[in-house]
Amino acid sequence: MTTHNPNIVVGGDAEQVVVLESEDEHEAHVEVTGSIDDPKIIEAVVAIMEGGREAFAARNRRYGSSVASSTGGTSGSEATQLDTA
């Protein structure tokens, strides 16, 4: 499935996210892959997907924990940005 909706990726707790970079409309390459708990994937979702930060904030409210505690790799300042933005 392909989507630009962060709620599907984040709320669905995606196990495999593939971030592509497009050189033009006919060519793309893989930038990064991993689960939604991977800090590199989190950064990509927040940077690329409109509403990504809000999707993580909703996930944090739902599960009652911060992204930092669930990923083990996000620094405190990044977790604060995700929680408060």
Secondary structure, DSSP 8 states (H G I E B T S, - for coil): -----HHHHHHTT-S-EEEEEEEETTEEEEEEEE-TTSHHHHHHHHHHSTTHHHHHHHHHHHHTS-HHHHHS-S-HHHHHHHHH-
